[in-house]
Every structure is written in C-alpha cells, then in structure tokens.
Amino acid sequence: MFSLGQENISTSPASTKGPVKYGELIVLGCNGSLPSGDKGRRKSRFALCRRNKANGVKASTVHPSCTPQAAKAVSNKEQHSISYTLSRAQTVVVEYTHDGLTDMFQIGRSTETPIDFVVTDTLPGGHAHADGQTAQSTISRFACRVICQRNPPYAARIYAAGFDSSKNIFLGEKAAKWRTQDGQMDGLTTNGVLVMRPRHGFSQGSTPGLWREMSVCGNVFTLRETRSSQQRGKMVDPESNELVDGSLVDLCGATLLWRTAEGLAHTPTVKHLEALRQELNAGRPQCPVGFNTLAFPSMRRRDVVDERQPWAYLRCGHVHGYHGWGGRRHPEAEAECPERECPMCRTRGPYKPLWLGCEAGFCVDAEPPSHAFVPCGHVGSEKTTAFWSRIPLPHSTHTFHAACPFCIEPLGGESGCIRLIFQSPLD
C-alpha cells in the first residue's frame, strides 16, 4: 500500500510560501463538502489565513454604568464593545480597541458581513435542510470568534460570542454573567461554546480530553448542568482557550474540528485517498455470493449507490456485492429491515453499502481503508475509525455519544467500528 513518502505527503513544517495559514476549521458530518454543496462563506471547511491588515481587538475601557461614554461606545459603529445587562437599570459596557498583533475570525449562523464562516445545523446521515437553514436552530447567529497571533507560533484562541454588524456583543439579562475578582466582566452565551482538546494532539495515540465551556472573555469552565443553565460551571485555571491540533468546537447544532497548519502538513491528501481507493479496487475484491468484482465508486460519486458497490454485514465484517437474501431483492427494501443474516457466517446484523471517507482532515494516519463505522458504513483506516469511536460528541443539549465524523450518525455495536473482510478473486 502507499506510504507517506510514496504519496509525497509533507512531513516538514507548513510551507511559508504564500499567505500564512493558521489552520482550518472542518465541519463534522460533511464528507468533503456540504450535502447541498459549498457556496461562498457556507462550506464544509474554512481556512484561517493571515490577513493583509490586522483586525484583532482586545479589551480596553470598562464603563460600570450607563454613562454617556458607554452609550457612545455602543452606538459607535467603528467601536467594538460588549454590553453586559445586569438588570433593567444597570448595564456594564466594555470597550475593545484595535490589536495590531492579532487577526480575528468570526463563526456563526448569520450571513451578515462580520461572519467569516457561516455554519448551519448538521443532520445525522449527511442530510441537508431544504433551505440550508433550520427554523429551530440552536446555533447562535454570532456564535464565537477565533483570535490568531500574526507572528510565530501563530497561537489561535477561541472566545464565545461574536460581534454583530454594529460591532457589538449584547449579553441580555437572562445570560449567565458575572464580575471577576479584578473588576472585569465575563459571561456565557445561551447554549454555550464547548471545546475538547485531545490528549497527545490529533494523532494515532490521541485520547479524548474533557469537554469544557469557553466564556466570552476566553476563560475555561466545567460544563453547566444543562446547556442553557444560568449557573456557570467551575473555572478551570490551569487550562487555556488555545486551540491545539485536533481540538473540537461544539456550537450546539454543529461540531467543528480544528486542524493546525502543521497538523495538516502531516495529513493525507485527497490525492492520496484516491490512490488508496484505486489500489483497493485493483485488488479486485469479489462478492462471495455472486462472484462479481466489487469496486468503490469515485469520490465524485460518493452519494450514488453503484451496481458494483461493496456492501457489508456490519456485525461480522464480511463484504459482498448487493444481493437478494431471504426474500428481499431490492436495495430500497433494506431500509425496512435493519438486520440480515450473513450467508458466510450466519451472523445477523446491519447490511449497508460501504462509502469511503473522503474528508482527509478527519484521518489520523495515511493507512489504507480497512474498517467501517457501524451502522453508517463509512470506511477509513483502523486507527482513524478507532480514534473517532472513542470521542464523545455533544448531542442535542445534554447528551454525548460517539459518531461517524463523515456523516455524524451515532455509532452502535460493541466498538462503533468493524474490521472488513474482503474476498479475493478465486484463482
């Protein structure tokens, strides 16, 4: 099989040619692109690159009450500010000034100009909402902001909430907010911004870290009892809001994976994944029932079931072509029958078409596809499937479960993935 060297996957630091790339945010549940296609700022992945002119901001003057200066800061569309409403009679306004050493990138559901990366709700199975949005979305219009240092080591830090078109952030009376020991203000957004930093980075030896909540000022807290509770968790002083390679960011409706430029330099390319697909097909795997040769379709046709498509019994891992068995002879009928009996070993389990995972940013190594997620049937390397099957992802507003990164479908079975058993051609 192809190795890192054979496919010329760089193992050196990220190239300095062209604009400096801080990293990329990739939407989980998108297998290479949004289900409805990437359009403008609404896409499956977003590259954060050094801007021609710094646009970062940092906290400055604090106005403890509704003074004329505070009102001016809020109404001035050239002035960034955060308003903390403590009561109907008291609002604390914090002015933010320009920071020439950082770049700011904003993420949220809004399509207004301040949002650099438009993110909408992700549905399990890789499906899209008919209009690209959802009437009951739990993703904030201005969900969060990432501040990147313009100079090495290009640290990226995440903060809850983003500035609107008037360059303001408003934390209403019902939002969790408080005054810190040094007299500053801080708060949490309604449904929160959760971050999980994996231990040992994004690699074959990574293990899940703990999910934490980020505040508006970038402080780190344990999770609230419920996602929208007004009672904050406990502050975790030793931890920071810096994103590391493999950090996961949950916006309550969509989860993003942060990959650093250095991490991406060690990640297999789409070209490499295509080479692995071709090599897998060159082995001419065969259906043990129909004896027909199987082939994974090209990545451009990854959503259309092909007549040579490999199918698998996901409890035992035996790979077949599609075949009628037990009176069911059409793929459409399989949706009505969640389990079938494998003709090779008589094990009953889900019988699904296999799809190659096409989003290279989700891969922890460059090894051949050999395992499938259960029950969706997306295929990746052994270590990639093992990694994601261990990661608890936020689901709804209060639960966690592992899911396939390519379609965000919850994983089942004993381990969430299964080794595939291919039949070689008979000599």
C-alpha positions as CSV (number, residue, x, y, z in Angstrom):
1,M,0.0,0.0,0.0
2,F,1.0,3.6,-0.4
3,S,3.0,5.2,2.3
4,L,3.5,8.8,3.4
5,G,6.7,9.0,1.3
6,Q,5.2,7.4,-1.8
7,E,2.4,10.0,-2.0
8,N,4.7,12.9,-1.2
9,I,2.8,13.9,2.0
10,S,4.9,16.6,3.5
11,T,6.3,15.8,7.0
12,S,8.0,19.2,7.2
13,P,6.6,22.3,8.8
14,A,3.9,24.1,6.9
15,S,5.2,26.0,3.9
16,T,6.0,29.7,4.3
17,K,5.2,30.4,0.6
18,G,2.0,32.4,0.0
19,P,-0.2,33.7,2.8
20,V,0.5,32.3,6.3
21,K,-2.2,29.7,7.2
22,Y,-3.1,29.5,10.9
23,G,-5.2,26.4,10.4
24,E,-8.6,25.1,9.2
25,L,-12.0,24.5,10.8
26,I,-13.8,21.5,9.3
27,V,-17.5,20.7,9.9
28,L,-18.1,17.2,11.2
29,G,-20.7,15.3,9.2
30,C,-19.5,16.6,5.9
31,N,-17.7,14.1,3.7
32,G,-15.6,16.5,1.7
33,S,-18.4,19.2,1.1
34,L,-21.7,20.3,2.4
35,P,-24.6,18.0,1.3
36,S,-26.1,20.9,-0.7
37,G,-22.7,22.0,-2.0
38,D,-20.2,24.6,-0.8
39,K,-21.3,28.1,-1.5
40,G,-19.4,31.3,-0.6
41,R,-18.9,31.5,3.2
42,R,-21.1,28.5,3.8
43,K,-18.9,25.5,3.2
44,S,-17.6,22.4,4.9
45,R,-14.1,23.7,5.8
46,F,-12.7,27.2,6.3
47,A,-9.0,28.2,6.2
48,L,-7.9,30.9,8.6
49,C,-5.0,32.8,6.9
50,R,-3.1,35.9,8.0
51,R,-5.0,39.0,6.8
52,N,-3.4,41.7,4.8
53,K,-4.2,44.1,7.7
54,A,-4.7,43.0,11.3
55,N,-8.3,43.2,12.5
56,G,-7.9,41.8,16.0
57,V,-9.3,43.5,19.1
58,K,-8.6,43.5,22.8
59,A,-10.5,44.6,25.9
60,S,-9.9,48.2,27.0
61,T,-12.1,50.6,29.0
62,V,-14.8,49.4,31.3
63,H,-17.9,51.6,31.8
64,P,-19.6,50.3,35.0
65,S,-22.9,52.1,34.3
66,C,-24.9,53.7,31.6
67,T,-22.7,56.8,31.2
68,P,-22.6,58.9,28.1
69,Q,-19.3,57.4,27.3
70,A,-20.8,53.9,27.5
71,A,-23.7,54.9,25.3
72,K,-21.3,56.4,22.7
73,A,-19.2,53.2,22.7
74,V,-22.3,51.1,21.9
75,S,-23.7,53.4,19.2
76,N,-20.3,54.0,17.5
77,K,-20.2,51.5,14.6
78,E,-16.4,51.9,14.4
79,Q,-16.0,50.8,18.1
80,H,-16.2,47.2,19.2
81,S,-17.9,46.7,22.6
82,I,-19.5,44.1,24.8
83,S,-22.6,45.0,26.9
84,Y,-23.5,43.1,30.0
85,T,-27.0,43.7,31.2
86,L,-27.1,43.1,34.9
87,S,-30.6,44.5,35.4
88,R,-33.0,46.8,33.7
89,A,-31.3,49.7,35.5
90,Q,-27.6,48.6,35.1
91,T,-25.5,47.7,32.0
92,V,-21.8,47.4,32.1
93,V,-20.1,48.2,28.7
94,V,-16.5,47.1,27.9
95,E,-14.8,48.8,25.1
96,Y,-12.5,46.9,22.8
97,T,-9.6,48.5,20.9
98,H,-7.7,47.5,17.8
99,D,-4.9,44.9,18.3
100,G,-2.3,45.1,15.5
101,L,-0.8,41.8,16.6
102,T,-3.8,39.6,16.0
103,D,-6.4,38.6,13.4
104,M,-10.0,37.9,14.3
105,F,-12.3,35.4,12.6
106,Q,-16.0,35.0,13.4
107,I,-18.2,31.9,13.1
108,G,-21.9,31.7,13.4
109,R,-25.3,31.0,11.7
110,S,-25.7,34.6,10.5
111,T,-25.0,35.5,6.9
112,E,-24.2,39.1,7.8
113,T,-20.8,40.5,6.8
114,P,-19.0,40.1,10.1
115,I,-19.3,36.3,9.9
116,D,-16.4,34.8,8.1
117,F,-17.6,31.2,8.3
118,V,-21.3,30.5,8.1
119,V,-22.3,27.3,9.9
120,T,-25.7,25.7,9.9
121,D,-27.1,22.7,11.8
122,T,-25.7,19.3,10.8
123,L,-28.1,16.4,10.5
124,P,-27.1,12.8,11.0
125,G,-26.6,10.9,7.8
126,G,-25.1,13.8,5.9
127,H,-28.5,15.2,5.0
128,A,-29.2,18.9,4.5
129,H,-32.2,21.1,5.4
130,A,-34.2,22.0,2.3
131,D,-33.4,25.7,2.6
132,G,-29.9,25.3,4.1
133,Q,-31.2,26.6,7.5
134,T,-33.5,25.4,10.2
135,A,-36.3,27.3,11.8
136,Q,-35.4,26.0,15.3
137,S,-31.6,26.2,15.0
138,T,-29.8,26.2,18.3
139,I,-26.6,27.6,16.7
140,S,-26.1,31.3,17.7
141,R,-26.2,33.8,14.8
142,F,-22.8,35.1,16.2
143,A,-21.6,32.0,17.9
144,C,-17.8,32.5,18.5
145,R,-14.6,34.2,17.5
146,V,-11.1,32.9,17.0
147,I,-8.2,35.3,17.6
148,C,-4.9,34.3,15.9
149,Q,-1.4,35.7,16.7
150,R,0.0,37.1,13.5
151,N,3.5,36.1,14.4
152,P,5.0,32.6,15.3
153,P,3.9,30.4,16.9
154,Y,0.6,31.6,15.5
155,A,-1.5,30.6,18.5
156,A,-5.2,30.5,18.0
157,R,-7.6,31.2,20.9
158,I,-11.4,30.8,20.9
159,Y,-13.9,33.0,22.6
160,A,-17.7,32.6,23.0
161,A,-19.9,35.1,21.1
162,G,-19.1,37.2,18.0
163,F,-19.5,40.9,17.2
164,D,-22.5,41.8,15.1
165,S,-22.8,44.3,12.2
166,S,-22.6,47.2,14.7
167,K,-19.5,45.7,16.3
168,N,-21.4,44.9,19.5
169,I,-22.0,41.9,21.6
170,F,-25.0,42.0,23.9
171,L,-25.4,39.7,26.9
172,G,-29.0,40.0,28.0
173,E,-30.5,39.8,31.5
174,K,-31.0,36.1,31.2
175,A,-27.5,35.2,30.1
176,A,-25.0,33.9,32.6
177,K,-22.7,36.8,33.5
178,W,-20.6,37.9,36.4
179,R,-17.9,40.3,37.6
180,T,-14.4,38.8,38.1
181,Q,-12.1,39.4,41.1
182,D,-10.1,42.0,39.2
183,G,-13.3,44.0,38.4
184,Q,-13.7,42.8,34.8
185,M,-16.9,41.3,33.4
186,D,-17.3,37.9,31.8
187,G,-20.2,35.7,30.7
188,L,-21.5,32.7,28.8
189,T,-23.7,32.6,25.7
190,T,-27.2,31.0,25.8
191,N,-26.3,27.5,24.5
192,G,-22.6,27.9,25.0
193,V,-19.4,27.1,23.1
194,L,-17.8,23.8,24.1
195,V,-14.3,22.8,23.3
196,M,-12.5,19.4,23.7
197,R,-8.7,19.3,23.4
198,P,-7.4,15.8,22.7
199,R,-4.6,14.5,24.8
200,H,-1.4,14.0,22.7
201,G,-2.8,16.1,19.8
202,F,-4.5,14.7,16.7
203,S,-2.5,11.5,16.2
204,Q,-2.7,7.7,16.3
205,G,-2.0,7.8,20.0
206,S,-4.6,10.5,20.9
207,T,-7.2,10.0,23.6
208,P,-10.2,12.2,24.3
209,G,-9.9,15.1,26.7
210,L,-12.6,16.7,28.8
211,W,-15.3,18.9,27.3
212,R,-15.1,22.5,28.6
213,E,-17.0,25.6,28.1
214,M,-15.4,28.8,26.8
215,S,-16.6,32.2,28.1
216,V,-16.9,35.5,26.3
217,C,-13.5,36.5,27.6
218,G,-11.9,33.2,26.9
219,N,-11.9,31.7,30.3
220,V,-12.3,27.9,30.7
221,F,-15.1,26.4,32.8
222,T,-16.5,22.9,33.5
223,L,-19.8,22.2,31.8
224,R,-23.1,23.6,33.2
225,E,-25.7,21.2,34.5
226,T,-27.7,21.9,31.4
227,R,-26.6,23.6,28.2
228,S,-28.5,26.8,28.8
229,S,-28.4,27.0,32.6
230,Q,-27.7,30.4,34.1
231,Q,-25.4,28.8,36.7
232,R,-21.9,28.6,35.3
233,G,-19.5,25.7,35.9
234,K,-16.3,25.9,37.9
235,M,-13.4,27.8,36.4
236,V,-10.5,25.6,35.4
237,D,-7.5,27.8,35.9
238,P,-4.7,25.6,34.6
239,E,-6.4,25.2,31.2
240,S,-6.4,27.8,28.4
241,N,-8.7,28.7,25.4
242,E,-5.9,28.0,23.0
243,L,-6.9,25.6,20.2
244,V,-4.5,22.7,19.6
245,D,-4.4,20.3,16.6
246,G,-7.5,18.1,16.8
247,S,-9.5,20.4,19.1
248,L,-13.3,20.0,18.7
249,V,-15.6,23.0,18.9
250,D,-19.3,22.4,19.5
251,L,-21.8,25.2,18.7
252,C,-24.9,23.3,19.8
253,G,-26.0,22.1,16.4
254,A,-22.7,21.7,14.6
255,T,-19.3,20.5,15.7
256,L,-16.1,21.8,14.1
257,L,-12.6,20.1,14.0
258,W,-9.6,22.5,14.3
259,R,-6.5,21.4,12.4
260,T,-3.4,23.5,12.6
261,A,-1.3,24.2,9.5
262,E,1.4,22.0,11.0
263,G,-1.1,19.2,11.6
264,L,-2.5,19.4,8.1
265,A,1.1,19.1,6.6
266,H,1.1,15.6,8.1
267,T,-2.4,14.7,6.9
268,P,-3.0,12.6,3.8
269,T,-4.2,14.5,0.8
270,V,-7.3,13.8,-1.2
271,K,-5.0,12.6,-3.9
272,H,-3.6,10.1,-1.5
273,L,-7.0,8.8,-0.5
274,E,-7.9,8.5,-4.2
275,A,-4.7,6.4,-4.8
276,L,-5.7,4.1,-1.9
277,R,-9.2,3.7,-3.5
278,Q,-7.7,2.8,-6.8
279,E,-5.3,0.3,-5.1
280,L,-8.1,-1.3,-3.2
281,N,-10.1,-1.7,-6.4
282,A,-7.1,-3.0,-8.2
283,G,-7.1,-6.0,-5.8
284,R,-10.4,-6.9,-7.4
285,P,-12.4,-7.8,-4.3
286,Q,-15.1,-10.3,-5.1
287,C,-18.7,-10.9,-3.8
288,P,-18.6,-14.4,-2.3
289,V,-22.2,-14.9,-3.3
290,G,-22.5,-13.5,-6.9
291,F,-18.7,-13.8,-7.6
292,N,-18.9,-10.4,-9.3
293,T,-16.0,-8.0,-8.9
294,L,-16.6,-5.1,-6.5
295,A,-15.3,-1.5,-6.7
296,F,-15.6,1.6,-4.6
297,P,-17.1,4.4,-6.8
298,S,-15.0,7.5,-7.4
299,M,-15.2,10.2,-4.8
300,R,-17.1,12.4,-7.1
301,R,-20.0,9.9,-7.0
302,R,-19.8,9.2,-3.3
303,D,-23.6,9.6,-2.7
304,V,-24.9,7.4,-5.5
305,V,-25.1,3.6,-5.0
306,D,-23.2,1.9,-7.8
307,E,-24.0,-1.6,-9.1
308,R,-20.5,-2.7,-8.2
309,Q,-20.7,-1.0,-4.8
310,P,-19.3,-3.1,-1.9
311,W,-21.9,-3.9,0.8
312,A,-21.1,-5.3,4.2
313,Y,-22.7,-7.1,7.1
314,L,-21.6,-4.8,9.9
315,R,-21.6,-7.2,12.8
316,C,-19.2,-9.7,11.2
317,G,-17.5,-7.5,8.6
318,H,-18.0,-9.8,5.6
319,V,-18.0,-7.7,2.4
320,H,-20.4,-8.6,-0.5
321,G,-22.0,-7.0,-3.5
322,Y,-25.6,-6.3,-3.2
323,H,-27.6,-9.5,-3.4
324,G,-31.1,-10.6,-2.6
325,W,-31.4,-12.8,0.5
326,G,-34.4,-14.0,2.5
327,G,-37.0,-12.7,0.0
328,R,-35.5,-9.1,-0.2
329,R,-34.1,-8.3,-3.6
330,H,-34.0,-4.5,-3.9
331,P,-31.8,-2.1,-2.0
332,E,-34.8,0.1,-1.2
333,A,-36.3,-2.8,0.8
334,E,-33.2,-2.8,3.1
335,A,-34.4,0.3,4.8
336,E,-37.4,-1.7,6.2
337,C,-35.2,-4.4,7.5
338,P,-32.4,-3.2,9.9
339,E,-30.8,-6.7,10.1
340,R,-29.9,-9.5,7.7
341,E,-28.2,-12.8,8.1
342,C,-24.7,-13.0,6.6
343,P,-24.5,-16.0,4.1
344,M,-20.9,-16.6,5.1
345,C,-21.1,-17.0,8.9
346,R,-24.9,-16.7,9.6
347,T,-24.3,-13.7,11.9
348,R,-27.3,-11.3,11.9
349,G,-26.5,-7.6,11.7
350,P,-27.0,-4.3,9.7
351,Y,-26.4,-4.8,5.9
352,K,-25.2,-1.5,4.4
353,P,-23.4,-0.1,1.4
354,L,-19.8,0.9,2.1
355,W,-18.6,4.5,1.5
356,L,-15.1,5.8,1.6
357,G,-14.4,8.6,4.0
358,C,-13.3,11.5,1.7
359,E,-12.5,14.3,4.2
360,A,-8.8,13.9,4.6
361,G,-8.8,16.3,7.6
362,F,-10.5,13.6,9.7
363,C,-7.8,11.0,9.1
364,V,-5.3,10.4,11.9
365,D,-2.9,8.4,9.5
366,A,-2.4,7.6,5.9
367,E,-3.1,3.9,6.1
368,P,-5.4,2.0,3.7
369,P,-9.2,1.9,4.4
370,S,-9.8,-1.4,6.3
371,H,-12.6,-0.7,8.9
372,A,-16.1,0.6,8.7
373,F,-18.1,2.7,11.1
374,V,-21.3,0.9,12.4
375,P,-24.0,1.4,11.4
376,C,-23.4,4.0,8.6
377,G,-20.8,2.1,6.6
378,H,-18.3,4.9,6.1
379,V,-14.8,3.3,5.6
380,G,-11.4,4.5,7.0
381,S,-8.2,3.2,8.3
382,E,-8.1,1.1,11.5
383,K,-6.6,3.9,13.6
384,T,-8.9,6.6,12.2
385,T,-12.1,4.6,13.0
386,A,-10.8,3.6,16.4
387,F,-10.0,7.3,17.2
388,W,-13.4,8.6,16.3
389,S,-15.2,5.7,18.0
390,R,-13.7,6.8,21.3
391,I,-14.7,10.5,21.0
392,P,-17.9,11.5,22.9
393,L,-19.5,14.3,20.8
394,P,-22.3,16.6,22.2
395,H,-25.7,15.6,21.0
396,S,-28.7,17.8,21.4
397,T,-28.4,20.0,24.5
398,H,-27.4,17.5,27.2
399,T,-26.1,14.2,26.0
400,F,-22.9,12.8,24.4
401,H,-22.2,9.9,22.1
402,A,-19.6,8.8,19.6
403,A,-20.4,9.4,15.9
404,C,-19.0,8.9,12.5
405,P,-17.1,12.1,11.5
406,F,-18.2,11.7,7.9
407,C,-21.9,11.7,8.5
408,I,-22.3,12.4,12.3
409,E,-24.5,9.3,12.6
410,P,-24.4,7.9,16.2
411,L,-22.2,4.8,16.4
412,G,-23.5,1.4,17.6
413,G,-22.2,-2.1,18.1
414,E,-19.6,-3.1,20.6
415,S,-16.9,-0.8,19.5
416,G,-18.5,1.5,16.9
417,C,-16.5,0.1,14.1
418,I,-15.7,-3.3,12.5
419,R,-12.8,-4.8,10.5
420,L,-13.9,-5.5,6.9
421,I,-13.3,-9.0,5.5
422,F,-12.8,-8.9,1.7
423,Q,-13.0,-12.0,-0.5
424,S,-10.1,-12.1,-3.0
425,P,-10.7,-13.3,-6.6
426,L,-10.6,-17.1,-7.0
427,D,-7.6,-18.4,-9.0
